[in-house]
Amino acid sequence: MNREIYKIDATEKAPGRLAAEISILLQGKNKADFNPATDMGGVVHIENVNKMKITGAKKEKKVYYSHSGFPGGLKRRLMKNVSMEFVLKHAVLKMLPKNRLQAERIKRLKFI
């Protein structure tokens, strides 16, 4: 299968709006022959991810949680302590459907 390559410049774009656009391209929803059961999406290259626009006080207050599954295993990370690539990849991952194709689709998200 020939996958199309999409290049997106993230300069002055909000992470959520950018993630919505990326998830559509990764799923292949922009194609006329879209089928949800097949992986028809393209490869998405993101440029200038560090120049994304973060509005309000999110940089200081937004928290990303992860849990190891063990008692007391809750970990917290503030947005200011994580990379912008993590922020965008996390947003895209949450917008993709939770099915067997999710892992393959997120692998096609590349940061340049």
Secondary structure by P-SEA (a helix, b strand, c coil): cbbbbbbbbcccccaaaaaaaaaaaaacccccccccccccbbbbbbcccccccccccccccbbbbbbccccccbbbbccccccaaaaaaaaaaaacccccaaaaaaaacccc
